[in-house]
């Protein structure tokens, strides 16, 4: 094959719902039976799969002609080694971009929406048909690239984990998490459903839902005490932390439950959990740090930035 360039391009894909069903039930026919038996519309799964495959074929056909293409499923992201100058294309929903971005360093990431009629695509603004225009413009330096602030959890044993949307610190199960939280000279022992730390990119996700729930309770009680947190910039040099369902008792408090982590500040969390303590990011529970008794986490802004093509 004659390529236009020798640039290496990594195309990151994700399984469709239909592929996940087939993996579970072995065949398309058995997957159809399962969905329809429970009153679902199997044809919707089939249409979504067909749209994804069409976008994948279109993207791959161009990228193979333009550079050295390597296609990787997102399940392999934690162990995949990117080259310094690789261009990364994520074909999927917004969540795929967040899952991929935290494994990059100097690489630029292009988000491609496989089905614009189905997905709004805040982080995947391009269609596969636009790649023949976007990719050459990017290599020519004619495309804007947005810096994305990442959150970082650093443990006292040297391990670290990045979060593009958010970090979760708590228990693997629904059992209450026990820990001590400290920031800006204030400390408190707590028992809760865990701590969420959100970036600007994730400010319309988990953080928004927590604030909405607290605001709803305040309105029902005739109180106006919940801060109005709207979406903040992807490159904002601060994070917000929220504590989910803190339980006040004789030995635990519920005062230090919301705040900003700005600049070089760090949120310090000491684990009091003998087992099942975890820190994971962006909803990827499979990729986590153990956070059991004796572990200390420092949460703040990561030095590295994500680079998302606009």
C-alpha positions in Angstrom: 0.0 0.0 0.0 1.3 3.5 -0.9 0.7 5.9 2.0 0.6 9.6 1.9 2.9 9.8 5.0 4.7 7.6 7.4 3.0 9.2 10.5 1.8 6.6 13.0 -1.9 6.9 13.8 -3.6 4.9 16.6 -7.3 4.3 16.1 -9.0 3.5 19.4 -12.3 1.6 19.2 -14.9 0.4 21.6 -17.3 -2.5 21.6 -20.9 -1.8 20.6 -23.8 -2.9 22.8 -24.5 -5.7 20.4 -20.9 -7.0 20.5 -21.0 -7.0 24.3 -24.3 -9.0 24.2 -22.8 -11.5 21.7 -19.8 -11.9 24.0 -22.1 -12.7 26.8 -24.7 -14.9 24.9 -22.4 -16.3 22.2 -24.5 -15.6 19.1 -26.6 -12.8 17.6 -29.7 -15.0 17.7 -29.3 -15.7 21.4 -28.7 -12.0 22.1 -31.9 -11.2 20.1 -33.9 -13.7 22.1 -32.6 -12.2 25.4 -33.5 -8.6 24.5 -36.9 -9.4 22.9 -37.8 -11.8 25.7 -37.4 -8.9 28.1 -39.5 -6.5 26.0 -36.6 -4.7 24.4 -36.1 -3.5 20.8 -33.3 -5.6 19.4 -33.3 -3.7 16.1 -32.0 -0.6 17.9 -28.9 -2.5 19.0 -28.5 -3.7 15.4 -28.8 -0.2 14.0 -26.3 1.2 16.5 -23.9 -1.6 15.6 -24.3 -1.0 11.8 -23.7 2.7 12.2 -20.5 2.1 14.3 -19.1 -0.4 11.8 -19.8 1.9 8.9 -18.0 4.7 10.6 -15.1 2.4 11.5 -14.7 1.2 7.9 -14.7 4.8 6.6 -12.2 6.0 9.2 -9.9 3.0 8.8 -10.0 3.3 4.9 -8.7 6.9 5.0 -6.3 6.5 7.9 -4.6 3.4 6.3 -4.1 5.4 3.1 -2.7 8.4 5.0 -0.3 6.9 7.5 0.7 3.8 9.5 -2.5 2.7 11.2 -2.8 0.6 14.3 -6.3 -0.2 15.7 -6.6 -0.9 19.4 -9.7 -1.7 21.5 -10.1 0.5 24.5 -9.9 -2.5 26.8 -6.1 -2.5 26.1 -5.5 1.2 27.0 -4.0 0.6 30.5 -1.2 -1.5 29.0 -0.8 0.1 25.6 2.5 2.0 24.9 1.9 5.1 22.8 4.8 6.6 20.8 5.7 10.2 21.6 4.5 11.6 18.2 1.5 9.3 17.7 -1.8 10.8 16.6 -4.7 9.2 18.4 -8.2 8.9 17.0 -11.0 7.8 19.4 -14.0 6.5 17.6 -16.9 6.3 20.0 -18.9 8.1 22.6 -17.7 10.9 24.9 -16.7 8.5 27.6 -14.2 6.9 25.3 -12.3 10.1 24.9 -12.1 10.4 28.7 -10.9 6.8 29.0 -8.1 7.4 26.4 -6.9 10.9 27.3 -5.5 9.9 30.7 -3.1 7.4 29.1 -1.6 10.0 26.8 1.2 12.5 27.4 2.4 14.5 24.4 0.0 12.9 21.9 -3.0 14.8 20.4 -6.4 13.2 20.5 -9.2 13.5 17.9 -12.7 12.5 19.0 -14.9 11.0 16.3 -18.6 10.5 16.7 -19.7 7.2 15.0 -23.4 8.1 15.1 -24.2 11.9 15.4 -27.9 11.2 15.2 -27.7 9.1 18.4 -24.9 10.8 20.4 -24.5 14.6 21.0 -20.8 14.2 21.2 -19.3 17.2 23.2 -15.9 15.5 23.2 -16.4 13.8 19.8 -17.2 16.7 17.6 -16.1 15.2 14.2 -17.7 12.7 11.9 -15.6 9.9 10.2 -16.2 11.7 6.9 -14.3 14.7 8.2 -11.0 12.9 8.9 -9.6 13.5 5.4 -9.8 17.2 6.2 -9.1 17.2 9.9 -5.9 15.0 9.9 -3.9 16.9 7.2 -4.8 20.2 8.8 -3.7 18.9 12.2 -0.3 17.8 10.9 0.0 21.2 9.1 -0.6 23.0 12.4 -3.8 24.5 11.2 -6.2 22.9 13.8 -6.7 24.3 17.3 -5.8 22.1 20.2 -7.3 22.6 23.6 -5.4 21.9 26.8 -7.4 19.8 29.3 -6.6 19.9 33.0 -6.4 16.4 34.6 -6.8 15.4 38.2 -4.1 13.2 39.9 -4.2 10.9 42.9 -0.7 10.1 44.3 -0.3 7.4 47.0 2.4 7.3 49.6 3.8 4.1 47.9 4.5 5.9 44.7 1.5 4.8 42.7 -0.6 7.4 40.8 -3.8 7.6 38.8 -5.0 10.3 36.5 -8.6 11.4 36.0 -10.0 13.2 33.0 -13.5 13.7 34.3 -13.3 12.7 37.9 -11.7 10.6 40.6 -13.6 8.5 43.1 -12.1 7.6 46.5 -14.1 5.2 48.6 -15.1 1.5 48.9 -15.5 -0.9 46.1 -18.9 -2.0 47.4 -21.8 0.1 48.8 -20.4 -0.2 52.4 -19.5 3.1 53.9 -15.9 4.4 53.4 -13.9 5.4 56.5 -11.1 7.9 56.2 -9.6 11.2 57.3 -9.9 14.2 54.9 -7.6 17.3 55.1 -7.3 20.5 53.1 -6.1 24.1 53.8 -5.3 23.2 57.4 -8.7 21.7 58.2 -9.1 17.9 58.9 -12.0 15.6 59.7 -12.6 11.9 60.1 -15.6 10.9 58.0 -17.8 8.0 57.1 -19.5 8.4 53.7 -20.3 6.9 50.3 -17.0 8.2 49.1 -15.4 11.4 47.7 -15.7 12.7 44.1 -13.1 15.0 42.7 -14.1 16.7 39.4 -12.2 18.5 36.6 -13.6 21.2 34.4 -14.2 18.5 31.7 -16.2 16.5 34.2 -18.1 19.4 35.7 -21.2 18.5 33.7 -21.1 14.9 34.8 -20.9 13.4 38.3 -20.4 16.7 40.0 -23.5 18.2 38.4 -25.6 15.3 39.6 -24.4 15.6 43.2 -25.0 19.3 43.2 -28.5 18.8 41.7 -29.4 16.3 44.3 -28.3 18.5 47.2 -30.0 21.5 45.6 -33.3 19.5 45.4 -33.2 18.6 49.0 -32.5 22.2 50.0 -35.4 23.5 47.9 -37.7 20.9 49.4 -36.7 22.1 52.9 -37.0 25.8 51.9 -33.2 26.4 52.3 -30.9 28.0 49.8 -27.4 26.9 50.9 -26.1 24.8 48.0 -23.6 26.6 45.8 -24.4 27.1 42.1 -21.7 25.2 40.3 -21.9 25.4 36.5 -19.6 24.0 33.9 -16.1 25.4 34.3 -13.4 25.5 31.6 -11.6 22.4 30.6 -8.3 24.1 31.2 -9.3 25.6 34.6 -6.5 25.3 37.1 -8.7 24.0 39.9 -10.9 21.0 40.8 -13.9 20.6 43.0 -14.3 17.8 45.6 -17.6 16.7 47.1 -18.3 14.1 49.8 -21.3 11.7 49.1 -23.7 11.1 51.9 -21.5 12.0 54.9 -22.7 10.5 58.1 -22.2 12.5 61.3 -21.6 10.5 64.5 -19.7 10.6 67.7 -16.5 9.8 65.8 -17.1 11.2 62.3 -18.1 14.6 61.0 -19.9 16.2 58.1 -18.5 19.7 57.8 -15.6 19.3 55.3 -17.8 18.0 52.5 -17.3 20.4 49.6 -14.5 22.7 48.3 -12.1 23.8 45.6 -8.6 22.4 45.1 -6.7 25.2 43.3 -3.2 25.5 41.9 -0.7 23.6 44.0 -3.1 22.7 46.8 -3.7 19.1 47.7 -6.6 17.3 49.2 -5.1 14.7 51.6 -7.1 11.5 52.4 -5.9 8.9 54.9 -7.6 5.5 54.5 -9.1 3.8 57.6 -10.6 0.9 55.5 -9.1 -2.6 56.2 -10.2 -3.9 52.8 -12.0 -2.9 49.5 -10.8 0.7 49.6 -10.2 2.0 46.0 -9.5 5.0 43.9 -10.6 4.9 40.3 -11.2 7.4 37.6 -13.7 8.2 34.9 -16.0 5.3 35.8 -13.4 2.7 34.9 -13.6 0.5 38.0 -11.3 -2.2 36.4 -8.4 0.3 36.5 -7.9 1.3 40.1 -5.5 1.8 43.0 -6.0 -0.1 46.2 -6.7 2.3 49.0 -6.7 0.3 52.3 -5.6 1.1 55.8 -2.2 2.8 55.8 -2.6 4.3 52.4 -2.4 8.1 52.1 -3.6 9.9 48.9 -2.7 13.4 47.8 -5.3 14.7 45.3 -4.6 17.7 43.0 -4.0 19.0 39.5 -1.7 16.8 37.4 1.4 18.4 35.8 0.6 16.9 32.4 -2.2 18.2 30.3 -4.5 16.4 27.9 -4.5 17.7 24.3 -7.8 17.5 22.6 -8.2 18.6 19.0 -11.0 21.1 18.4 
